[in-house]
Amino acid sequence: MSLTDPDRLFPAEARSREVARALYESVAELPIISPHGHCDPRWFAQNTAFKDPADLFVVPDHYVFRMLISQGVRPETLGIPRLDGGAVERDPRAIWRRFARHFHLFRGTPSALWLNHAFQYVFALEEPLSEAIADSYYDRIDAALKRDDFRPRALFERFNIEVLSTTESALDDLRWHSQIRDSGWAGRVITTYRPDAVVDPDFEGFAANLARLGEITGEDTTTWQGYLAAHRVRRAFFKSLGATASDHGHPTARTADLSPADAEALFHKVRQQRCSGEEADVFRGQMLTEMARMSLEDGLVMQLHAGSRRNHSAAIFTGFGRDKGFDIPGPTDYVTALKPLLDAVGHEPGLSVILFTLDETAYSRELAPLAGAYPVLKLGPPWWFFDSFEGIKRFREATTETCGFYNTVGFNDDTRAFCSIPARHDVARRSDCAYLAQLVTTGRLNEPDAFELAHDLSYRLAKEAYRL
């Protein structure tokens, strides 16, 4: 028995399926470019064995545990650490059994495709996971994880990953990236500059974060110019450890371009925590424009992940912290919001701004027309809830007619779940090949161009867009 259909995600019509299969076979074995994600660099620095199946598949993966939480399973029973150090399930086999008991909840979802791909291709499992065989699954995976060829670096090489980007706070000391660099290992794991903790006045501990930024850079972050200089120092440090991009997770895509005097005055209000909610949003917007200008100086590609109403559940946020599956999409404006930044730097050679959204309604109305006109803009792939066959198909249908393929940046997996990386890239390659096959069989694209496009979407566009 196979957990995955070899023709999964290909069109049902025979000719289109034949073309899709041929396109996919031409790209299936290409190296993986993973230019944005949240894997832990410690895995590759220390290269110690993954602890157990639950720690690999359940505890770090908010795609997995949010589904279980939605059905009434408590986070504590899945081993999700509490911020207060309170009791949580410590027995990984118990966590795994609970996961297996609820595995049917994933039927028809992208998570099922990713998990089954990992079970089959990484661990050679063939029978569908269920409560009845939870222990045998656990034992097989657990035994494999004790072998040297299942350590993080060995899996990195087995997955044919050419480069993997992680994402670290501006305040991170990057010790694990330094250790990777100094180890002599040939695997390329690089960092990404994520300054949210020191640009978002609503971020917990913001005032202390500013003080810490000053301490580690030697700059005076009580002044506007010192604060900007501190960002430049940190960006240079991140670049020294391989960073080619920054990443900005803002609730809106709002940008601003205040005069130097007004920006300085706003900074002082923000630093002293005397700003209103509106002023906090203006400050975030001003910092997007400032970061774009810094990208002109240092060459970092700028990513904007806008539109997520983060940490929507107060109970989960206060009990378990950030990134626990409760980031919820919301309507997002781009045309008006981005205009100050685009007026300032929208035609600057060398600047690259990659836009992501959780508001699919903006694709054809706003994002594709913007990326199809402004040379600094590119569209990132479907993100979070839309990283799926249907999401990729909707993205291509909504954007290609206006901005084409070459104002997009290929695929990135955006994952914390290491074993899902090859699965996610496989889904993206199959989805794009299915879309290209439909263009071929309806006379909108010739086959040689389709083969070239399949390669570009699977590999070249991401590598070039992120300057890798």
DOKOL-376601 format. One record per residue (C-alpha): residue number from 1; residue in three letters; x, y, z. Coordinates in steps of 0.25 Angstrom, whole numbers. Each point is the difference from the previous one (the first is absolute). Example, Ala and Ser with C-alpha at 12.3 -4.5 7.8 and 13.67 -1.06 7.14 Angstrom:
! residues 2
k | r | xx | yy | zz
1 | ALA | 49 | -18 | 31
2 | SER | 6 | 14 | -2
This chain:
! residues 468
k | r | xx | yy | zz
1 | MET | 0 | 0 | 0
2 | SER | 5 | 14 | -3
3 | LEU | -4 | 12 | 8
4 | THR | 1 | 9 | -12
5 | ASP | -5 | 0 | -14
6 | PRO | 11 | 1 | -10
7 | ASP | -9 | 9 | -9
8 | ARG | -5 | 8 | 12
9 | LEU | -5 | 14 | -3
10 | PHE | 1 | -2 | -15
11 | PRO | -12 | 3 | -9
12 | ALA | -10 | -11 | -2
13 | GLU | -1 | 3 | -15
14 | ALA | 10 | -10 | -7
15 | ARG | 8 | 10 | -9
16 | SER | 2 | 10 | 11
17 | ARG | 4 | -11 | 9
18 | GLU | 10 | -5 | -9
19 | VAL | 6 | 14 | -2
20 | ALA | 0 | 3 | 15
21 | ARG | 7 | -13 | 3
22 | ALA | 11 | 3 | -10
23 | LEU | 2 | 14 | 5
24 | TYR | 1 | -6 | 14
25 | GLU | 10 | -10 | -3
26 | SER | 9 | 10 | -6
27 | VAL | 0 | 8 | 13
28 | ALA | -3 | -11 | 11
29 | GLU | 15 | -2 | 4
30 | LEU | 5 | 15 | -1
31 | PRO | 7 | 5 | 13
32 | ILE | -9 | 7 | 10
33 | ILE | 1 | 15 | 2
34 | SER | -6 | 3 | 13
35 | PRO | 1 | 15 | 1
36 | HIS | -9 | 3 | 12
37 | GLY | -4 | -9 | 12
38 | HIS | 1 | -2 | 15
39 | CYS | 8 | -13 | 2
40 | ASP | 9 | 1 | 12
41 | PRO | 15 | 2 | -4
42 | ARG | 4 | -7 | 13
43 | TRP | -4 | -13 | -7
44 | PHE | 11 | 2 | -10
45 | ALA | 10 | 6 | 9
46 | GLN | 0 | -11 | 10
47 | ASN | -5 | -11 | -9
48 | THR | -6 | -9 | 11
49 | ALA | -11 | -10 | -2
50 | PHE | -14 | 5 | -1
51 | LYS | -6 | -4 | 14
52 | ASP | -12 | -8 | -4
53 | PRO | -11 | -1 | -10
54 | ALA | -9 | 10 | 8
55 | ASP | 11 | 10 | 0
56 | LEU | 2 | -1 | -14
57 | PHE | -14 | 0 | -6
58 | VAL | -10 | 6 | 11
59 | VAL | 6 | 9 | 10
60 | PRO | 7 | 10 | -10
61 | ASP | -11 | 0 | -11
62 | HIS | -11 | 10 | 2
63 | TYR | -7 | -5 | -12
64 | VAL | -1 | -13 | 7
65 | PHE | -4 | 4 | 14
66 | ARG | -9 | 11 | -4
67 | MET | -9 | -10 | -6
68 | LEU | -1 | -9 | 12
69 | ILE | -2 | 12 | 9
70 | SER | -12 | 4 | -9
71 | GLN | -6 | -13 | 4
72 | GLY | 2 | 2 | 15
73 | VAL | 13 | -6 | 2
74 | ARG | 7 | 8 | 11
75 | PRO | 14 | 5 | -4
76 | GLU | 6 | -5 | 13
77 | THR | -4 | -14 | -4
78 | LEU | 9 | 1 | -13
79 | GLY | 12 | 4 | 7
80 | ILE | -1 | 15 | -4
81 | PRO | 9 | 7 | 11
82 | ARG | -7 | 10 | 9
83 | LEU | 6 | 14 | 2
84 | ASP | -2 | -2 | 15
85 | GLY | 7 | -13 | 1
86 | GLY | -13 | -7 | 3
87 | ALA | -2 | -15 | -1
88 | VAL | -1 | -5 | -15
89 | GLU | 0 | -14 | -5
90 | ARG | 14 | -5 | 0
91 | ASP | -2 | -14 | -5
92 | PRO | 3 | 0 | -15
93 | ARG | -7 | -13 | -3
94 | ALA | -13 | 5 | 7
95 | ILE | 1 | 13 | -9
96 | TRP | 2 | -9 | -12
97 | ARG | -12 | -9 | 3
98 | ARG | -8 | 13 | 2
99 | PHE | 4 | 5 | -14
100 | ALA | -3 | -14 | -6
101 | ARG | -13 | 0 | 6
102 | HIS | -4 | 13 | -7
103 | PHE | 8 | -2 | -13
104 | HIS | -13 | -2 | -7
105 | LEU | -3 | 15 | 2
106 | PHE | 11 | 3 | -11
107 | ARG | -8 | -7 | -11
108 | GLY | 1 | 8 | -13
109 | THR | 9 | 11 | 6
110 | PRO | 14 | 4 | -4
111 | SER | 5 | -5 | 13
112 | ALA | -4 | -14 | -3
113 | LEU | 8 | 1 | -14
114 | TRP | 12 | 5 | 8
115 | LEU | -1 | -10 | 11
116 | ASN | -2 | -12 | -9
117 | HIS | 11 | 4 | -9
118 | ALA | 10 | 0 | 12
119 | PHE | -6 | -13 | 5
120 | GLN | 2 | -7 | -13
121 | TYR | 13 | 7 | -6
122 | VAL | 8 | 3 | 13
123 | PHE | -4 | -12 | 9
124 | ALA | -5 | -11 | -10
125 | LEU | -13 | -1 | 6
126 | GLU | -11 | -6 | -9
127 | GLU | -13 | -2 | 9
128 | PRO | -9 | 13 | 3
129 | LEU | 2 | 5 | 14
130 | SER | -11 | -3 | 10
131 | GLU | -2 | -2 | 14
132 | ALA | 1 | -15 | -2
133 | ILE | 14 | 0 | -5
134 | ALA | 5 | 13 | 8
135 | ASP | 10 | -8 | 8
136 | SER | 6 | -7 | -12
137 | TYR | 2 | 13 | -8
138 | TYR | 6 | 6 | 13
139 | ASP | 10 | -12 | 1
140 | ARG | 4 | 1 | -15
141 | ILE | 2 | 15 | 0
142 | ASP | 7 | 0 | 14
143 | ALA | 10 | -11 | -4
144 | ALA | 3 | 7 | -13
145 | LEU | 3 | 13 | 8
146 | LYS | 11 | -7 | 8
147 | ARG | 8 | -3 | -13
148 | ASP | 11 | 10 | -5
149 | ASP | -7 | 1 | -13
150 | PHE | -12 | 6 | 6
151 | ARG | 8 | 11 | 7
152 | PRO | -4 | 15 | -5
153 | ARG | 12 | 1 | -9
154 | ALA | -1 | -13 | -6
155 | LEU | -15 | 3 | -3
156 | PHE | 3 | 13 | -5
157 | GLU | 10 | -6 | -11
158 | ARG | -10 | -11 | -2
159 | PHE | -11 | 10 | -3
160 | ASN | 9 | 6 | -10
161 | ILE | -1 | 14 | 6
162 | GLU | 9 | 10 | -7
163 | VAL | -2 | 11 | 10
164 | LEU | -10 | 2 | 12
165 | SER | -3 | 13 | 6
166 | THR | -4 | 1 | 15
167 | THR | -6 | 13 | 6
168 | GLU | 6 | 6 | 13
169 | SER | -4 | 12 | 8
170 | ALA | 9 | 13 | -1
171 | LEU | 4 | -3 | 14
172 | ASP | 5 | -14 | -2
173 | ASP | 14 | -3 | 2
174 | LEU | 1 | -10 | -12
175 | ARG | 8 | -9 | 8
176 | TRP | -5 | -12 | -8
177 | HIS | 3 | 6 | -13
178 | SER | 14 | 3 | 4
179 | GLN | 2 | -14 | 5
180 | ILE | -5 | -5 | -14
181 | ARG | 9 | 9 | -7
182 | ASP | 12 | -4 | 9
183 | SER | -3 | -15 | -1
184 | GLY | 5 | -3 | -14
185 | TRP | -13 | -6 | -4
186 | ALA | -3 | 3 | -15
187 | GLY | -15 | 2 | 2
188 | ARG | -5 | 14 | -2
189 | VAL | -9 | 5 | 11
190 | ILE | -2 | 15 | 1
191 | THR | -7 | 10 | 9
192 | THR | -11 | 10 | -4
193 | TYR | -1 | 14 | 8
194 | ARG | -13 | 1 | 7
195 | PRO | -1 | 13 | 7
196 | ASP | -15 | 0 | 5
197 | ALA | 4 | 0 | 15
198 | VAL | 7 | 13 | -2
199 | VAL | -9 | 7 | -10
200 | ASP | -14 | -4 | 5
201 | PRO | -4 | 9 | 12
202 | ASP | -10 | -11 | 4
203 | PHE | 10 | -11 | 1
204 | GLU | 1 | -5 | 14
205 | GLY | 12 | 6 | 7
206 | PHE | 2 | 11 | -11
207 | ALA | 7 | 10 | 9
208 | ALA | 10 | -11 | 6
209 | ASN | 2 | -5 | -14
210 | LEU | 5 | 14 | -5
211 | ALA | 9 | 1 | 12
212 | ARG | 6 | -14 | -3
213 | LEU | 2 | 4 | -15
214 | GLY | 8 | 12 | 5
215 | GLU | 8 | -9 | 9
216 | ILE | 4 | -10 | -11
217 | THR | 3 | 10 | -11
218 | GLY | 7 | 11 | 9
219 | GLU | -10 | 10 | -6
220 | ASP | -8 | 10 | 7
221 | THR | -14 | -5 | -2
222 | THR | -7 | 11 | 8
223 | THR | 3 | 9 | -13
224 | TRP | -7 | -2 | -13
225 | GLN | 13 | 0 | -8
226 | GLY | 7 | -9 | 10
227 | TYR | -12 | -9 | -1
228 | LEU | 1 | -1 | -15
229 | ALA | 15 | -2 | 1
230 | ALA | -2 | -12 | 9
231 | HIS | -9 | -6 | -10
232 | ARG | 12 | 2 | -10
233 | VAL | 9 | -7 | 9
234 | ARG | -9 | -12 | 2
235 | ARG | -3 | -2 | -14
236 | ALA | 15 | 0 | -3
237 | PHE | 2 | -10 | 10
238 | PHE | -11 | -9 | -5
239 | LYS | 6 | 2 | -14
240 | SER | 13 | -5 | 5
241 | LEU | -7 | -13 | 4
242 | GLY | -6 | -2 | -14
243 | ALA | -13 | 8 | 0
244 | THR | -5 | 5 | -13
245 | ALA | -13 | 5 | 5
246 | SER | -8 | 6 | 10
247 | ASP | -14 | -3 | 5
248 | HIS | -11 | 9 | 5
249 | GLY | -13 | -6 | 6
250 | HIS | -9 | 12 | 1
251 | PRO | -15 | 0 | 3
252 | THR | -2 | 9 | -12
253 | ALA | 8 | 4 | -12
254 | ARG | -1 | 14 | 4
255 | THR | 13 | 8 | -3
256 | ALA | 3 | 15 | 3
257 | ASP | 11 | 10 | -5
258 | LEU | 0 | 11 | 11
259 | SER | 10 | 11 | 0
260 | PRO | 12 | -2 | 8
261 | ALA | -5 | 9 | 11
262 | ASP | -14 | -7 | 1
263 | ALA | 7 | -14 | 0
264 | GLU | 9 | 4 | 11
265 | ALA | -12 | 6 | 8
266 | LEU | -8 | -12 | -2
267 | PHE | 12 | -9 | 4
268 | HIS | 1 | 7 | 14
269 | LYS | -15 | -2 | 2
270 | VAL | 1 | -15 | -3
271 | ARG | 13 | -2 | 8
272 | GLN | -7 | 6 | 12
273 | GLN | -13 | -8 | -2
274 | ARG | -8 | 12 | -2
275 | CYS | -6 | -3 | -14
276 | SER | -14 | -3 | -4
277 | GLY | -4 | -12 | -8
278 | GLU | 0 | 9 | -12
279 | GLU | 14 | 5 | 3
280 | ALA | 5 | -14 | 2
281 | ASP | -5 | -4 | -14
282 | VAL | 6 | 12 | -6
283 | PHE | 14 | -3 | 6
284 | ARG | -1 | -14 | -5
285 | GLY | -3 | 5 | -14
286 | GLN | 12 | 10 | 1
287 | MET | 9 | -11 | 4
288 | LEU | -4 | -8 | -12
289 | THR | 5 | 12 | -9
290 | GLU | 12 | 2 | 9
291 | MET | 3 | -15 | -2
292 | ALA | -2 | 1 | -15
293 | ARG | 11 | 11 | 0
294 | MET | 9 | -8 | 8
295 | SER | -2 | -11 | -11
296 | LEU | 5 | 9 | -10
297 | GLU | 13 | 2 | 8
298 | ASP | 2 | -14 | 4
299 | GLY | -7 | -9 | -11
300 | LEU | -9 | -8 | 9
301 | VAL | -13 | -4 | -7
302 | MET | -12 | 5 | 8
303 | GLN | -11 | -9 | 3
304 | LEU | -14 | 5 | 5
305 | HIS | -9 | -10 | 7
306 | ALA | -13 | 9 | 2
307 | GLY | -14 | -3 | 4
308 | SER | 1 | -10 | 11
309 | ARG | -8 | 3 | 12
310 | ARG | 11 | -7 | 9
311 | ASN | -3 | -7 | 13
312 | HIS | -15 | 2 | -1
313 | SER | -3 | -9 | 12
314 | ALA | 4 | 8 | 13
315 | ALA | -1 | -13 | 8
316 | ILE | 10 | -8 | -10
317 | PHE | 9 | 13 | -1
318 | THR | 1 | 2 | 15
319 | GLY | 1 | -15 | 3
320 | PHE | 10 | -5 | -11
321 | GLY | 5 | 12 | -7
322 | ARG | 2 | 4 | -14
323 | ASP | -1 | -9 | -13
324 | LYS | -10 | -10 | 6
325 | GLY | -10 | -1 | -12
326 | PHE | -9 | 12 | 3
327 | ASP | 5 | 10 | -11
328 | ILE | -13 | 3 | -7
329 | PRO | -1 | 7 | -14
330 | GLY | -7 | 13 | -2
331 | PRO | -3 | 10 | -11
332 | THR | 13 | 7 | -4
333 | ASP | 1 | 13 | -9
334 | TYR | 13 | 1 | -8
335 | VAL | -3 | 11 | -11
336 | THR | -1 | 11 | 10
337 | ALA | 8 | -6 | 11
338 | LEU | 13 | -2 | -8
339 | LYS | -1 | 13 | -8
340 | PRO | 9 | 8 | 10
341 | LEU | 11 | -10 | -2
342 | LEU | -2 | -2 | -15
343 | ASP | 1 | 15 | -2
344 | ALA | 13 | 1 | 8
345 | VAL | 7 | -12 | -6
346 | GLY | -9 | -8 | -9
347 | HIS | 9 | 2 | -13
348 | GLU | 13 | -1 | 7
349 | PRO | 10 | -10 | -7
350 | GLY | 4 | -11 | 9
351 | LEU | -11 | 0 | 10
352 | SER | -9 | -12 | 1
353 | VAL | -12 | -1 | 9
354 | ILE | -8 | -13 | 0
355 | LEU | -14 | 1 | 4
356 | PHE | -8 | -11 | 7
357 | THR | -15 | 0 | 4
358 | LEU | -11 | -7 | 7
359 | ASP | -10 | 7 | -7
360 | GLU | -3 | -7 | -13
361 | THR | -10 | 10 | -5
362 | ALA | 12 | 10 | -2
363 | TYR | 8 | -9 | -10
364 | SER | -7 | 4 | -13
365 | ARG | -6 | 14 | 5
366 | GLU | 13 | 5 | 7
367 | LEU | 12 | -8 | 1
368 | ALA | 2 | -5 | -15
369 | PRO | -2 | 14 | -6
370 | LEU | 10 | 6 | 10
371 | ALA | 10 | -11 | -3
372 | GLY | -3 | 1 | -14
373 | ALA | 4 | 15 | 0
374 | TYR | 10 | 3 | 10
375 | PRO | 14 | -6 | -2
376 | VAL | 3 | -1 | 15
377 | LEU | -11 | -9 | 3
378 | LYS | -2 | -15 | -1
379 | LEU | -11 | -10 | 5
380 | GLY | 3 | -10 | 10
381 | PRO | -6 | -14 | -1
382 | PRO | -13 | -3 | 7
383 | TRP | 2 | 0 | 15
384 | TRP | -5 | -7 | 12
385 | PHE | -14 | -4 | -2
386 | PHE | 1 | 0 | -15
387 | ASP | 13 | -8 | -2
388 | SER | -8 | -11 | -7
389 | PHE | -3 | -5 | -13
390 | GLU | -13 | 8 | -1
391 | GLY | 7 | 12 | 6
392 | ILE | 11 | -1 | -11
393 | LYS | -10 | -2 | -11
394 | ARG | -8 | 13 | 5
395 | PHE | 13 | 8 | 1
396 | ARG | 4 | -4 | -14
397 | GLU | -14 | 3 | -6
398 | ALA | -1 | 13 | 7
399 | THR | 14 | 6 | -3
400 | THR | 6 | -6 | -13
401 | GLU | -9 | 8 | -9
402 | THR | 5 | 13 | 6
403 | CYS | 14 | -2 | 5
404 | GLY | 4 | -12 | -7
405 | PHE | 9 | -11 | 6
406 | TYR | 13 | 8 | 1
407 | ASN | -5 | 10 | 10
408 | THR | -2 | -11 | 10
409 | VAL | 11 | -7 | 8
410 | GLY | -3 | -15 | -1
411 | PHE | -3 | -7 | 12
412 | ASN | 4 | 0 | 15
413 | ASP | -4 | -10 | 11
414 | ASP | -1 | 10 | 12
415 | THR | 1 | -12 | 9
416 | ARG | 4 | -4 | 14
417 | ALA | -2 | -15 | -3
418 | PHE | 13 | -5 | -6
419 | CYS | -5 | -13 | -7
420 | SER | -11 | 8 | -7
421 | ILE | 10 | 8 | -8
422 | PRO | 1 | -10 | -12
423 | ALA | -15 | -3 | 1
424 | ARG | -4 | 15 | -1
425 | HIS | 9 | 2 | -12
426 | ASP | -5 | -13 | -7
427 | VAL | -14 | 6 | 2
428 | ALA | 4 | 13 | -6
429 | ARG | 7 | -6 | -12
430 | ARG | -12 | -9 | -3
431 | SER | -10 | 11 | 2
432 | ASP | 8 | 9 | -10
433 | CYS | 2 | -11 | -10
434 | ALA | -15 | -3 | 0
435 | TYR | -3 | 15 | -2
436 | LEU | 11 | 1 | -11
437 | ALA | -6 | -13 | -7
438 | GLN | -14 | 7 | -1
439 | LEU | 6 | 12 | -7
440 | VAL | 7 | -10 | -10
441 | THR | -12 | -8 | -3
442 | THR | -9 | 12 | -1
443 | GLY | 10 | 7 | -10
444 | ARG | 5 | 11 | 9
445 | LEU | 14 | -5 | 2
446 | ASN | 9 | -9 | -9
447 | GLU | 7 | -12 | 6
448 | PRO | 14 | 5 | -1
449 | ASP | -3 | 12 | 8
450 | ALA | -8 | -8 | 10
451 | PHE | 12 | -8 | 3
452 | GLU | 9 | 12 | 2
453 | LEU | -11 | 6 | 9
454 | ALA | -1 | -12 | 8
455 | HIS | 15 | 0 | 3
456 | ASP | -1 | 15 | 3
457 | LEU | -11 | -1 | 9
458 | SER | 6 | -12 | 8
459 | TYR | 14 | 5 | 1
460 | ARG | 5 | 12 | -7
461 | LEU | -9 | 11 | 4
462 | ALA | 1 | -2 | 15
463 | LYS | 15 | -1 | -2
464 | GLU | 1 | 13 | -7
465 | ALA | -11 | 8 | 7
466 | TYR | 7 | -3 | 14
467 | ARG | 14 | 3 | -6
468 | LEU | 5 | -14 | 3
